[in-house]
Amino acid sequence: MVSKGPVLRLLTAINRRRMKLLMGLAFVAYVASVWGNFVNMRSLQENGDQKVESKIEEAVAPLREKIKDLEKSFTQKYPPVKFLSEKDRKRILITGGAGFVGSHLTDKLMMDGHEVTVVDNFFTGRKRNVEHWIGHENFELINHDVVEPLYIEVDQIYHLASPASPPNYMYNPIKTLKTNTIGTLNMLGLAKRVGARLLLASTSEVYGDPEVHPQNEDYWGHVNPIGPRACYDEGKRVAETMCYAYMKQEGVEVRVARIFNTFGPRMHMNDGRVVSNFILQALQGEPLTVYGPGTQTRAFQYVSDLVNGLVALMNSNVSSPVNLGNPEEHTILEFAQLIKKLVGSGSEIQFLSEAQDDPQKRKPDIRKAKLLLGWEPVVPLEEGLNKAIHYFRKELEYQANNQYIPKPKPARMKKGRTRHN
Ligand SMILES: NC(=O)c1ccc[n+]([C@@H]2O[C@H](COP(=O)([O-])OP(=O)(O)OC[C@H]3O[C@@H](n4cnc5c(N)ncnc54)[C@H](O)[C@@H]3O)[C@@H](O)[C@H]2O)c1
């Protein structure tokens, strides 16, 4: 066995001490690094926690808003509704009730205390027009196409379902014809089954490009049966014929309102009609486009006047057609100038070539409505236009906030497209 020399023993003793020292230092370093890691992880975790929390907050904020909206809708205040006894309260169906005229009629009949069922396929109408009634115990909204039969129990039917403006009814002429013919037959069938009275929303277009002026209810009209407007004009004419066939043959009580141009809030922004065109153009600083020389005349009634006329006619004993319109006649150019002034717009007036089959004159003779219904329009043109301008301004703001406002599509001309008529 080899014995260790004194030098070796000394070195070993030093190394042992060093080793101990080194081990001690290593232990301290280890503890320090563990502590450091721990502290780092804590701060990382805290940072991470903060990030996660802010992400959660971001995701939850819109949900919170939604919950607030829902809470609001649960506690929604409806417009004031009259109380009617069971005897006076009617069950009323409005086809096309989510459209421009239909939604105002809904408002009136609801506020009068009736039970209203709106039936609409939302072709040109929208839920937003009647959303303030959704959930009310007297109100029902049904998504339904009148071209299909409908089975419900009602006392009165206001049959308004039909596209009403040229771009909308020309978009799909076959569908326009089906709605006005098959749709009207279905509603008359319903009226017959349940013993309801039906009011047809007919139109001054049944007079076509009139040869008599103003037009009274005895005038048979001057309609081009194969022109671009025929699907609507002839559709409404045959709808009237159907009403009187059901009245004579089946004893159904019918009312026929020949409605003249109407305007007001909730009318379609892009329906291509004079009032909406001019208001939109004036608000957007675009030229006001007049087709032809601007000497053709139009008479416009405010929507609340029309609604009062429809209700008066429905509840009257007048079964023959009645004109509902405002006889105050203006040239198209006068309308352009007035709207420009009311909007305070600097837009110029631009003259374009005349549209096909555009009637030269249109003015209702409303003596029958005055005499038999005691009805006449009361809202002055400027007052009505100001309300419509206010509505359009708001709608443009809505649009600017990226909300979708449907534009009418161009007319379908080609055969063989796969789309439901
Ligand atoms: N506004 C006017 O100046 C005017 C003038 C004359 C006649 N009218 C008549 O008054 C009625 C209402 O016109 P408006 O201006 O409110 O038009 P609108 O387009 O705003 O309303 C028509 C409603 O009918 C609905 N509809 C269309 N086809 C349907 C179908 N097959 N089934 C169910 N619903 C359908 C639409 O979605 C819309 O809600 C129409 O019958 C129209 O012919 C209106």
The ligand as an SDF file (V2000), in Angstrom:
LIG
                    3D

 44 48  0  0  0  0  0  0  0  0999 V2000
  -96.3800   53.2660  -51.6320 N   0  0  0  0  0  0  0  0  0  0  0  0
  -97.1150   53.6790  -52.6130 C   0  0  0  0  0  0  0  0  0  0  0  0
  -96.9440   54.8140  -53.0780 O   0  0  0  0  0  0  0  0  0  0  0  0
  -98.2070   52.8090  -53.1830 C   0  0  0  0  0  0  0  0  0  0  0  0
  -98.9690   53.3090  -54.2400 C   0  0  0  0  0  0  0  0  0  0  0  0
  -99.9510   52.5000  -54.7620 C   0  0  0  0  0  0  0  0  0  0  0  0
 -100.1930   51.2500  -54.2530 C   0  0  0  0  0  0  0  0  0  0  0  0
  -99.4380   50.7990  -53.2210 N   0  0  0  0  0  0  0  0  0  0  0  0
  -99.7120   49.4360  -52.7360 C   0  0  0  0  0  0  0  0  0  0  0  0
  -99.6360   49.3890  -51.3360 O   0  0  0  0  0  0  0  0  0  0  0  0
  -99.0700   48.1510  -50.9170 C   0  0  0  0  0  0  0  0  0  0  0  0
  -97.8930   48.4210  -49.9940 C   0  0  0  0  0  0  0  0  0  0  0  0
  -96.9180   49.1780  -50.6920 O   0  0  0  0  0  0  0  0  0  0  0  0
  -95.5880   49.7070  -50.0020 P   0  0  0  0  0  0  0  0  0  0  0  0
  -95.2500   50.9960  -50.6080 O   0  0  0  0  0  0  0  0  0  0  0  0
  -95.7090   49.5910  -48.5510 O   0  0  0  0  0  0  0  0  0  0  0  0
  -94.5500   48.6560  -50.5630 O   0  0  0  0  0  0  0  0  0  0  0  0
  -93.4800   47.7780  -49.7820 P   0  0  0  0  0  0  0  0  0  0  0  0
  -92.6550   47.1290  -50.8300 O   0  0  0  0  0  0  0  0  0  0  0  0
  -92.8110   48.5940  -48.7570 O   0  0  0  0  0  0  0  0  0  0  0  0
  -94.3790   46.7290  -49.0440 O   0  0  0  0  0  0  0  0  0  0  0  0
  -94.8430   45.5560  -49.6300 C   0  0  0  0  0  0  0  0  0  0  0  0
  -94.6560   44.4340  -48.6330 C   0  0  0  0  0  0  0  0  0  0  0  0
  -95.1600   43.2190  -49.2070 O   0  0  0  0  0  0  0  0  0  0  0  0
  -94.2240   42.1890  -48.9450 C   0  0  0  0  0  0  0  0  0  0  0  0
  -94.3950   41.1500  -49.9820 N   0  0  0  0  0  0  0  0  0  0  0  0
  -94.1310   41.2490  -51.2960 C   0  0  0  0  0  0  0  0  0  0  0  0
  -94.4260   40.0880  -51.9100 N   0  0  0  0  0  0  0  0  0  0  0  0
  -94.9080   39.2590  -50.9430 C   0  0  0  0  0  0  0  0  0  0  0  0
  -95.3500   37.9150  -50.9510 C   0  0  0  0  0  0  0  0  0  0  0  0
  -95.3930   37.1970  -52.0790 N   0  0  0  0  0  0  0  0  0  0  0  0
  -95.7560   37.3650  -49.7750 N   0  0  0  0  0  0  0  0  0  0  0  0
  -95.7040   38.0720  -48.6260 C   0  0  0  0  0  0  0  0  0  0  0  0
  -95.2780   39.3490  -48.5630 N   0  0  0  0  0  0  0  0  0  0  0  0
  -94.8810   39.9330  -49.7110 C   0  0  0  0  0  0  0  0  0  0  0  0
  -92.8760   42.8660  -48.9930 C   0  0  0  0  0  0  0  0  0  0  0  0
  -91.8560   42.1360  -48.3630 O   0  0  0  0  0  0  0  0  0  0  0  0
  -93.1910   44.1830  -48.2920 C   0  0  0  0  0  0  0  0  0  0  0  0
  -93.0560   44.0630  -46.9020 O   0  0  0  0  0  0  0  0  0  0  0  0
  -98.6800   47.3960  -52.1790 C   0  0  0  0  0  0  0  0  0  0  0  0
  -99.6800   46.4520  -52.4780 O   0  0  0  0  0  0  0  0  0  0  0  0
  -98.6570   48.4600  -53.2340 C   0  0  0  0  0  0  0  0  0  0  0  0
  -98.9970   47.9310  -54.4970 O   0  0  0  0  0  0  0  0  0  0  0  0
  -98.4340   51.5390  -52.6820 C   0  0  0  0  0  0  0  0  0  0  0  0
  1  2  1  0
  2  3  2  0
  2  4  1  0
  4  5  1  0
  4 44  2  0
  5  6  2  0
  6  7  1  0
  7  8  2  0
  8  9  1  0
  8 44  1  0
  9 10  1  0
  9 42  1  0
 10 11  1  0
 11 12  1  0
 11 40  1  0
 12 13  1  0
 13 14  1  0
 14 15  2  0
 14 16  1  0
 14 17  1  0
 17 18  1  0
 18 19  2  0
 18 20  1  0
 18 21  1  0
 21 22  1  0
 22 23  1  0
 23 24  1  0
 23 38  1  0
 24 25  1  0
 25 26  1  0
 25 36  1  0
 26 27  1  0
 26 35  1  0
 27 28  2  0
 28 29  1  0
 29 30  1  0
 29 35  2  0
 30 31  1  0
 30 32  2  0
 32 33  1  0
 33 34  2  0
 34 35  1  0
 36 37  1  0
 36 38  1  0
 38 39  1  0
 40 41  1  0
 40 42  1  0
 42 43  1  0
M  CHG  2   8   1  16  -1
M  END
$$$$
